[in-house]
Amino acid sequence: MHYQKMYYLLFNAITDALHDIEAMNFGSARSALQQAQIKAESIYIDSADEKQGGD
């Protein structure tokens, strides 16, 4: 499992979103969090597929 990769991805997206919120760029913050969620989920699914032998 690629937990470190997912952690860095989510941590950076949260940091960016917090900066956007401080600047009142709420749409940008939401978009950053949604994209990070999609990417992290993809990494998780791909890792699970690798672990199961790519079934």
C-alpha positions as CSV (number, residue, x, y, z in Angstrom):
1,M,0.0,0.0,0.0
2,H,1.3,3.5,-0.9
3,Y,0.2,5.2,2.4
4,Q,3.1,7.7,2.3
5,K,2.2,8.8,-1.2
6,M,-1.5,9.2,-0.2
7,Y,-0.4,11.1,2.9
8,Y,1.7,13.6,1.1
9,L,-1.0,14.1,-1.6
10,L,-3.7,14.8,1.0
11,F,-1.5,16.8,3.3
12,N,-0.5,19.1,0.5
13,A,-4.0,19.5,-0.8
14,I,-5.3,20.3,2.7
15,T,-2.5,22.9,3.1
16,D,-3.4,24.5,-0.3
17,A,-7.1,24.4,0.6
18,L,-6.5,26.2,3.9
19,H,-4.6,28.9,2.1
20,D,-7.4,29.2,-0.4
21,I,-10.0,29.5,2.4
22,E,-7.9,32.2,4.1
23,A,-8.0,34.1,0.8
24,M,-11.8,33.4,0.6
25,N,-11.3,31.3,-2.6
26,F,-13.8,28.7,-1.4
27,G,-14.4,27.2,-4.9
28,S,-10.7,26.6,-5.3
29,A,-10.4,25.1,-1.9
30,R,-13.2,22.7,-2.7
31,S,-11.8,21.8,-6.0
32,A,-8.3,21.1,-4.5
33,L,-9.9,18.8,-1.9
34,Q,-12.0,16.9,-4.4
35,Q,-9.1,16.3,-6.7
36,A,-7.0,15.1,-3.9
37,Q,-9.7,12.8,-2.8
38,I,-10.1,11.3,-6.3
39,K,-6.3,10.9,-6.7
40,A,-5.9,9.3,-3.2
41,E,-8.7,6.9,-4.0
42,S,-7.1,6.0,-7.3
43,I,-3.8,5.3,-5.6
44,Y,-5.5,3.1,-3.0
45,I,-7.4,1.1,-5.6
46,D,-4.4,0.7,-7.7
47,S,-2.4,-0.5,-4.7
48,A,-5.1,-3.0,-3.8
49,D,-5.1,-4.3,-7.4
50,E,-1.3,-4.7,-7.2
51,K,-1.5,-6.6,-3.9
52,Q,-4.1,-9.0,-5.4
53,G,-2.0,-9.6,-8.5
54,G,-3.9,-7.2,-10.8
55,D,-7.1,-9.2,-11.0
